[in-house]
Amino acid sequence: MNPTAEIVQKADPDRLALLSLQYGGERRQWSFANVAEFSSRFGGWLQSNGVKQGDTVLTLLGSRPEWVFALLGIWRIGAVALPCHKSLRPHDLDLRIKAAKPSLILCEVSTAEAVRQASPDCLVVELAPEHLDPESPSDPFQPGTSEIADLAPNDAAVVIFTSGTTAGPTGIVHGVRWLAGQEVQAHGWFGAPVRSLAWCTAAPGWSKSARNAFLAPWICGASALIHDAPFDSAQRLEVLQSEQVGALCQAPTEYRLIAARHKIPELPALKSMVSAGEALDPQVIEQFRHATGLTIRDGYGQTETGHLTGVGPGEDCPAGSMGKALPGINLWIDEGELVVDPSTVPTFFLRTLEGSPAPMDGPWRTGDLVREENGFLFFEGRDDDIISSSGYRIGPFEVESALCTHPAVAECAAVAEPDPERGSVVRAVVVLRDGFSPSDALAAELGDHVKQVTAPYKYPRIVDFIDQLPKTSSGKIRRSVLRGESA
């Protein structure tokens, strides 16, 4: 079995598979015949560079065709994909490289220096800005076509890193069954209309992107749009109109910013809108419904589990709900926490990169607080210290570790601070070393320092100074006190 190869092979070879928009306006189209050719040759090229079945390939690429074809080529030959967000810094990459031990790293001009500073002990290939040409599928992959690997459901296929609260990021290993299991969320939640153009705006490196940038659209019989550009609310609306996008998957923050900054046009081609990552405000949902006649359908999942719940296409659902369990998935609420039977989740992970097996013999406690009303689920928050900001899940340990490398910082803690646009932002509470005094300039300097040490999306937008951190008798930081919760 090789699910991704089957999806491409079963599609009409002349039908549009991928529309690529590059920063600066370049527009390229790829048929399923192009996709089959390029992914096959990409697989052969990987093999010619020593990549074997079971080896890991790390990608540090933007939303460009090479990222799509690389993942397809990796899966085609039975290797393991480790897609990473291109904003990762050398420290972040070094952690992932040491944990995953990739055989090859694919990067681009903008990310090559960070890769080199991470000192990888493997082949590093820097792709040129315009590496592929739809009209010349044989160049640059001269080694020729690759054989399609026959894979078992529990063979490793993809690694996604997730943030922790008290330690560094953990590599979550998913099997081939994760690829096949995307059928459930693609039809039960994503719901792109057949032959429409579907756009998942999540950047490579996130679980949602690996699921929905191209897999879910193709499973639904739609084409996929990828756009290699930073978020710009006006540009987002322009692309939706000019390309007649039929299905849109965005982070809640992106919907909020569009609603706050613009009069939303009618968008007659748009037939489906979904969101996931955090609860979306009912007023934002209503603004889009008033303009387009469509309801933004929410959903929920984790890196470890894949998608678990959603509001299905055409389903009537209360505003702000993350829907119901997807077909076949058994979940329930225990003392306010969402709990899942992992044996019913086709996309549940296999193990961590450290080798810890997934707990398939007992319930999986998600750590997310959820309530149920009339059969529909509503997200309430986390029962730990993970910070959810603009769809990013940020572990306080990573922020704190970066801050503590600054000479002014003696101790610190990172917590979530509510924010009307981003849901939450990172707030750092800092104890200074002797010889340093609190100031706005120092607060800004600490924020910039975090951006240099770790991925910029983790930086604290708020920095407060304090004489002493509240701690338990055993010395653990009481982050609940810093968040203003009851002691």
C-alpha positions as CSV (number, residue, x, y, z in Angstrom):
1,M,0.0,0.0,0.0
2,N,1.2,3.5,-0.8
3,P,-1.7,5.9,-0.2
4,T,-0.2,9.1,-1.8
5,A,0.9,7.4,-4.9
6,E,-2.6,5.9,-5.3
7,I,-4.2,9.3,-4.9
8,V,-2.1,10.8,-7.7
9,Q,-2.4,7.7,-10.0
10,K,-6.2,7.5,-9.8
11,A,-6.7,11.2,-10.7
12,D,-7.4,12.4,-14.3
13,P,-3.9,13.1,-15.5
14,D,-5.0,16.2,-17.4
15,R,-6.8,17.8,-14.5
16,L,-5.3,20.7,-12.5
17,A,-3.6,19.3,-9.4
18,L,-1.6,22.3,-8.1
19,L,-1.7,26.0,-8.6
20,S,1.5,27.8,-7.3
21,L,1.6,31.5,-6.6
22,Q,5.0,32.8,-5.7
23,Y,5.9,36.0,-3.7
24,G,6.2,38.6,-6.5
25,G,3.4,37.3,-8.7
26,E,4.7,34.3,-10.5
27,R,1.9,31.9,-11.3
28,R,2.4,28.2,-12.3
29,Q,0.0,25.3,-12.9
30,W,0.7,21.6,-12.5
31,S,-1.5,18.8,-13.8
32,F,-1.7,15.4,-12.1
33,A,0.4,14.1,-14.9
34,N,3.1,16.7,-14.0
35,V,2.7,15.8,-10.3
36,A,3.2,12.1,-11.1
37,E,6.2,12.8,-13.2
38,F,7.9,15.2,-10.8
39,S,7.3,13.2,-7.6
40,S,8.5,10.0,-9.4
41,R,11.7,11.7,-10.5
42,F,12.1,13.4,-7.1
43,G,12.0,10.0,-5.5
44,G,14.6,8.7,-8.0
45,W,16.8,11.7,-7.3
46,L,16.5,11.1,-3.6
47,Q,17.6,7.5,-4.1
48,S,20.5,8.6,-6.2
49,N,21.7,10.7,-3.2
50,G,21.6,7.6,-0.9
51,V,18.1,8.0,0.6
52,K,16.7,4.5,1.4
53,Q,13.4,3.2,2.6
54,G,13.0,4.2,6.3
55,D,15.5,7.1,6.1
56,T,14.4,10.6,7.1
57,V,14.5,13.6,4.9
58,L,14.1,17.1,6.5
59,T,12.6,19.9,4.4
60,L,13.0,23.5,5.2
61,L,11.1,25.0,2.4
62,G,8.3,27.5,1.9
63,S,4.9,26.9,0.2
64,R,6.4,26.1,-3.1
65,P,6.0,23.2,-5.6
66,E,9.3,21.6,-4.5
67,W,7.9,21.1,-1.0
68,V,4.9,19.2,-2.4
69,F,6.9,17.1,-4.8
70,A,9.6,16.4,-2.2
71,L,7.0,15.0,0.3
72,L,5.4,12.9,-2.5
73,G,8.8,11.6,-3.6
74,I,9.8,10.8,0.0
75,W,6.6,8.9,0.6
76,R,6.8,7.2,-2.8
77,I,10.1,5.5,-2.0
78,G,9.1,4.7,1.6
79,A,11.3,7.3,3.3
80,V,10.1,9.5,6.2
81,A,9.3,13.2,5.8
82,L,10.2,15.8,8.4
83,P,8.7,19.1,7.2
84,C,9.9,22.1,9.2
85,H,8.8,25.7,9.4
86,K,11.2,27.9,7.5
87,S,11.4,30.4,10.3
88,L,13.3,27.9,12.6
89,R,16.6,29.1,13.9
90,P,19.9,27.1,14.1
91,H,19.1,26.1,17.7
92,D,15.6,24.8,16.7
93,L,17.1,22.9,13.7
94,D,19.9,21.4,15.7
95,L,17.4,19.9,18.2
96,R,15.5,18.3,15.3
97,I,18.5,17.1,13.4
98,K,20.0,15.4,16.5
99,A,16.7,13.8,17.3
100,A,15.7,12.7,13.8
101,K,19.2,12.0,12.2
102,P,18.1,12.9,8.7
103,S,19.9,11.4,5.7
104,L,19.3,14.5,3.6
105,I,18.1,18.1,4.2
106,L,16.4,20.1,1.5
107,C,16.5,23.9,2.0
108,E,16.4,27.1,0.0
109,V,18.4,30.3,-0.2
110,S,16.6,31.9,2.7
111,T,17.0,28.9,5.0
112,A,20.4,27.6,4.0
113,E,22.5,29.6,6.5
114,A,20.4,28.4,9.4
115,V,20.9,24.8,8.3
116,R,24.7,25.3,8.0
117,Q,24.9,26.8,11.5
118,A,23.1,23.8,12.9
119,S,26.1,21.7,11.7
120,P,24.2,18.8,10.2
121,D,26.1,15.5,9.7
122,C,24.3,14.7,6.4
123,L,23.9,15.9,2.8
124,V,22.4,19.4,2.5
125,V,20.9,20.4,-0.8
126,E,20.0,24.1,-1.5
127,L,17.3,24.4,-4.1
128,A,17.4,27.4,-6.4
129,P,14.5,29.9,-6.3
130,E,13.1,28.5,-9.6
131,H,14.1,24.9,-9.5
132,L,11.3,23.3,-11.4
133,D,9.6,23.9,-14.7
134,P,6.2,22.3,-15.5
135,E,7.2,22.1,-19.1
136,S,10.5,20.3,-18.5
137,P,9.8,17.5,-16.0
138,S,13.0,15.7,-16.7
139,D,15.2,18.6,-15.5
140,P,16.8,18.5,-12.9
141,F,15.9,14.9,-12.0
142,Q,18.0,12.9,-14.4
143,P,18.2,9.7,-12.4
144,G,14.7,8.8,-13.8
145,T,11.6,7.3,-12.3
146,S,11.5,5.6,-8.9
147,E,9.7,2.4,-7.9
148,I,6.7,2.8,-5.7
149,A,7.5,1.3,-2.3
150,D,5.0,-1.2,-0.9
151,L,4.4,0.0,2.7
152,A,2.7,-1.4,5.7
153,P,0.3,0.8,7.8
154,N,2.8,1.0,10.7
155,D,5.8,1.9,8.6
156,A,7.0,5.4,9.5
157,A,5.9,8.2,7.1
158,V,6.1,11.6,8.7
159,V,7.5,13.3,11.8
160,I,5.9,16.5,13.2
161,F,7.4,18.2,16.3
162,T,5.1,19.4,19.0
163,S,5.9,21.8,21.9
164,G,6.1,20.7,25.5
165,T,5.6,22.5,28.8
166,T,8.7,21.5,30.7
167,A,11.1,20.3,28.0
168,G,12.1,20.9,24.4
169,P,10.0,19.9,21.3
170,T,9.1,16.2,20.9
171,G,9.2,14.5,17.5
172,I,5.9,12.6,16.9
173,V,6.2,9.8,14.4
174,H,3.2,8.9,12.3
175,G,2.8,5.8,10.2
176,V,1.6,5.2,6.7
177,R,-1.9,4.7,8.2
178,W,-1.7,8.5,8.9
179,L,-1.7,9.2,5.2
180,A,-4.5,6.8,4.5
181,G,-6.5,8.1,7.5
182,Q,-6.7,11.6,6.0
183,E,-9.8,10.4,4.1
184,V,-11.8,10.8,7.4
185,Q,-11.1,14.5,8.0
186,A,-11.0,15.4,4.3
187,H,-14.6,14.3,3.7
188,G,-15.9,14.7,7.3
189,W,-14.6,18.3,7.8
190,F,-12.4,19.8,5.1
191,G,-15.1,19.2,2.5
192,A,-13.7,21.0,-0.6
193,P,-16.2,20.7,-3.4
194,V,-15.2,18.5,-6.3
195,R,-13.2,20.3,-9.0
196,S,-12.9,23.4,-6.9
197,L,-9.7,25.2,-6.0
198,A,-8.9,24.6,-2.3
199,W,-6.5,26.7,-0.3
200,C,-5.0,25.8,3.1
201,T,-2.9,28.7,4.1
202,A,-0.9,26.9,6.8
203,A,2.9,27.0,6.1
204,P,5.0,23.9,5.8
205,G,6.1,22.5,9.1
206,W,2.7,22.4,10.8
207,S,0.5,19.3,11.2
208,K,-2.4,21.1,9.5
209,S,-0.4,22.0,6.5
210,A,0.9,18.4,6.0
211,R,-2.8,17.2,6.2
212,N,-4.5,19.9,4.2
213,A,-2.2,21.8,1.8
214,F,-2.6,19.2,-0.9
215,L,-3.7,15.8,0.6
216,A,-7.2,16.8,1.6
217,P,-8.0,18.8,-1.6
218,W,-6.9,15.8,-3.7
219,I,-8.8,13.3,-1.6
220,C,-11.9,15.5,-2.1
221,G,-11.4,15.7,-5.9
222,A,-10.3,19.3,-5.8
223,S,-7.2,21.1,-6.8
224,A,-4.7,22.7,-4.4
225,L,-3.5,26.2,-4.2
226,I,-0.2,27.1,-2.5
227,H,1.0,30.7,-2.0
228,D,4.6,31.4,-0.9
229,A,4.0,34.8,0.7
230,P,3.6,36.1,4.2
231,F,0.1,36.9,5.4
232,D,-1.4,40.1,4.1
233,S,-5.1,40.5,4.7
234,A,-5.7,42.6,1.5
235,Q,-3.7,40.2,-0.6
236,R,-5.5,37.3,0.8
237,L,-8.8,38.7,-0.4
238,E,-7.3,39.6,-3.8
239,V,-6.2,36.0,-4.3
240,L,-9.5,34.6,-3.2
241,Q,-11.2,36.7,-5.8
242,S,-8.7,36.5,-8.7
243,E,-8.2,32.7,-8.4
244,Q,-11.9,32.0,-7.6
245,V,-11.0,29.9,-4.6
246,G,-13.8,27.4,-3.7
247,A,-12.6,26.1,-0.4
248,L,-10.6,28.0,2.3
249,C,-8.8,26.7,5.4
250,Q,-7.3,29.5,7.5
251,A,-6.2,30.0,11.1
252,P,-8.6,31.9,13.3
253,T,-6.3,34.8,13.6
254,E,-6.3,35.2,9.8
255,Y,-10.1,35.3,9.7
256,R,-10.1,37.8,12.6
257,L,-7.6,40.2,10.9
258,I,-9.5,40.1,7.6
259,A,-12.8,40.9,9.4
260,A,-11.2,43.7,11.4
261,R,-9.5,45.4,8.5
262,H,-11.8,45.0,5.5
263,K,-15.3,44.9,4.3
264,I,-15.6,41.3,3.3
265,P,-16.7,40.9,-0.4
266,E,-19.3,38.4,-1.5
267,L,-16.8,35.9,-3.0
268,P,-19.3,34.0,-5.1
269,A,-16.8,31.2,-6.0
270,L,-16.3,30.3,-2.3
271,K,-18.3,27.3,-1.2
272,S,-16.5,26.2,2.0
273,M,-14.6,27.8,4.8
274,V,-13.0,25.9,7.7
275,S,-10.8,26.9,10.6
276,A,-8.8,25.1,13.3
277,G,-6.2,25.8,16.0
278,E,-8.3,27.7,18.5
279,A,-11.9,28.8,19.1
280,L,-13.1,31.4,16.6
281,D,-15.2,34.3,17.8
282,P,-18.9,34.1,17.0
283,Q,-18.9,37.7,15.8
284,V,-16.2,37.0,13.2
285,I,-18.2,33.9,12.0
286,E,-21.2,36.2,11.6
287,Q,-19.3,38.8,9.6
288,F,-18.2,36.2,7.1
289,R,-21.7,34.6,7.0
290,H,-23.3,38.0,6.3
291,A,-20.9,38.7,3.5
292,T,-20.7,35.3,1.8
293,G,-23.7,33.3,3.1
294,L,-21.3,30.7,4.4
295,T,-20.6,29.6,7.9
296,I,-16.9,29.0,8.9
297,R,-16.8,25.4,10.1
298,D,-14.5,24.8,13.0
299,G,-12.5,21.7,13.8
300,Y,-10.1,20.3,16.3
301,G,-7.1,18.0,16.4
302,Q,-3.6,17.5,17.8
303,T,-0.2,16.7,16.3
304,E,-0.3,13.4,18.1
305,T,-3.8,12.4,16.9
306,G,-4.5,14.2,13.6
307,H,-8.0,15.7,13.2
308,L,-10.6,14.5,15.7
309,T,-13.7,16.7,15.5
310,G,-15.3,19.0,13.0
311,V,-18.4,20.6,11.7
312,G,-19.2,18.7,8.6
313,P,-20.1,20.2,5.2
314,G,-23.7,21.4,5.3
315,E,-24.1,20.7,9.0
316,D,-26.0,23.2,11.1
317,C,-23.9,24.0,14.2
318,P,-23.9,26.5,17.0
319,A,-21.4,29.4,16.5
320,G,-18.1,28.7,18.2
321,S,-18.5,24.9,18.3
322,M,-15.7,22.6,17.2
323,G,-18.4,20.2,16.0
324,K,-18.7,16.5,16.8
325,A,-16.3,13.6,16.7
326,L,-15.4,12.6,13.1
327,P,-16.9,9.3,11.8
328,G,-15.6,6.3,13.7
329,I,-13.7,8.2,16.4
330,N,-14.7,7.5,20.0
331,L,-14.1,10.4,22.4
332,W,-15.7,11.7,25.6
333,I,-15.3,14.3,28.4
334,D,-13.8,13.3,31.8
335,E,-13.8,16.0,34.4
336,G,-13.8,18.6,31.7
337,E,-10.9,17.1,29.7
338,L,-11.4,15.7,26.2
339,V,-10.3,12.0,26.2
340,V,-9.9,9.8,23.1
341,D,-9.8,6.0,22.4
342,P,-6.7,5.9,20.3
343,S,-7.7,2.6,18.7
344,T,-10.5,4.4,16.9
345,V,-8.2,7.2,15.5
346,P,-6.8,6.2,12.1
347,T,-4.2,9.0,12.3
348,F,-2.9,8.3,15.8
349,F,0.9,8.4,16.2
350,L,3.2,5.4,16.4
351,R,5.9,6.6,18.8
352,T,8.1,9.5,19.6
353,L,11.6,9.9,18.1
354,E,13.0,9.0,21.5
355,G,11.3,5.6,21.1
356,S,8.4,5.9,23.5
357,P,5.4,4.0,22.0
358,A,2.0,5.6,21.6
359,P,-0.4,4.5,24.4
360,M,-2.7,2.4,22.3
361,D,-3.8,0.2,25.2
362,G,-5.6,3.0,27.1
363,P,-7.3,6.4,26.8
364,W,-5.4,9.4,25.4
365,R,-5.9,12.4,27.5
366,T,-5.6,15.4,25.2
367,G,-5.0,18.1,27.9
368,D,-7.7,20.2,26.4
369,L,-10.7,21.3,28.3
370,V,-14.0,20.9,26.5
371,R,-17.7,21.3,27.3
372,E,-20.6,19.6,25.5
373,E,-23.9,21.3,24.7
374,N,-26.7,19.4,22.8
375,G,-24.2,17.0,21.4
376,F,-21.8,19.7,20.1
377,L,-18.3,20.3,21.6
378,F,-16.9,23.7,22.6
379,F,-13.2,24.3,23.4
380,E,-12.6,25.9,26.8
381,G,-8.8,26.0,27.1
382,R,-5.7,24.0,28.1
383,D,-5.2,22.2,31.4
384,D,-1.5,22.8,31.1
385,D,0.8,25.7,30.2
386,I,0.9,25.4,26.4
387,I,0.4,28.8,24.8
388,S,-1.9,29.0,21.7
389,S,-1.2,32.1,19.7
390,S,-2.4,32.7,16.1
391,G,-2.8,29.0,15.7
392,Y,0.8,28.3,16.9
393,R,1.2,26.0,19.9
394,I,4.1,27.4,21.9
395,G,5.8,25.6,24.9
396,P,6.8,28.0,27.6
397,F,10.1,26.0,28.1
398,E,11.3,27.0,24.6
399,V,10.6,30.7,25.3
400,E,12.2,30.6,28.7
401,S,15.3,28.7,27.5
402,A,15.8,31.4,24.8
403,L,15.4,34.3,27.3
404,C,17.8,32.7,29.8
405,T,20.6,33.0,27.2
406,H,20.5,36.8,27.5
407,P,23.0,38.1,30.1
408,A,20.4,40.3,31.8
409,V,18.0,37.4,32.7
410,A,18.4,35.6,36.0
411,E,15.0,33.7,35.8
412,C,11.9,34.0,33.8
413,A,8.5,32.4,33.0
414,A,6.4,32.5,29.9
415,V,2.6,32.5,30.1
416,A,-0.3,33.2,27.8
417,E,-1.9,36.7,27.8
418,P,-5.3,37.1,26.2
419,D,-5.3,39.0,22.9
420,P,-8.4,40.1,20.8
421,E,-6.7,39.3,17.4
422,R,-4.3,36.4,18.2
423,G,-6.3,34.6,20.9
424,S,-3.3,34.8,23.1
425,V,0.2,36.2,23.0
426,V,3.3,35.2,24.8
427,R,4.0,37.2,28.0
428,A,7.4,36.9,29.7
429,V,7.8,37.6,33.4
430,V,11.5,38.3,34.0
431,V,13.8,38.5,37.1
432,L,16.9,40.5,36.2
433,R,20.5,39.9,37.2
434,D,22.3,42.4,39.4
435,G,23.4,45.4,37.4
436,F,20.4,45.5,35.1
437,S,17.3,47.7,35.5
438,P,13.8,47.3,34.0
439,S,13.1,49.5,31.0
440,D,11.1,49.5,27.8
441,A,14.3,49.3,25.8
442,L,15.4,46.2,27.7
443,A,12.0,44.6,27.2
444,A,12.2,45.2,23.4
445,E,15.8,43.9,23.4
446,L,14.7,40.7,25.1
447,G,12.0,40.2,22.5
448,D,14.5,40.7,19.7
449,H,16.9,38.3,21.4
450,V,14.2,35.5,21.5
451,K,13.6,36.1,17.7
452,Q,17.3,35.4,17.1
453,V,17.6,32.3,19.3
454,T,14.4,30.5,18.3
455,A,11.6,30.8,15.8
456,P,10.2,34.4,15.8
457,Y,6.6,33.4,16.3
458,K,7.6,32.4,19.9
459,Y,8.9,35.8,21.0
460,P,7.2,37.6,23.9
461,R,5.1,40.5,22.8
462,I,4.8,41.5,26.5
463,V,7.7,41.6,28.9
464,D,7.1,42.3,32.6
465,F,9.8,42.6,35.2
466,I,9.4,41.2,38.7
467,D,11.7,40.8,41.8
468,Q,10.8,37.1,42.4
469,L,8.9,34.4,40.6
470,P,6.1,32.6,42.5
471,K,7.1,29.0,43.1
472,T,5.8,25.9,44.8
473,S,7.6,24.4,47.8
474,S,9.5,22.1,45.4
475,G,10.7,25.0,43.4
476,K,8.4,24.8,40.3
477,I,7.1,28.0,38.8
478,R,3.5,28.7,39.6
479,R,2.4,30.0,36.1
480,S,-1.2,30.0,37.2
481,V,-0.4,32.8,39.6
482,L,1.3,34.8,36.8
483,R,-1.7,34.3,34.6
484,G,-3.9,35.8,37.4
485,E,-5.6,32.6,38.2
486,S,-6.5,31.5,41.7
487,A,-3.6,30.2,43.7
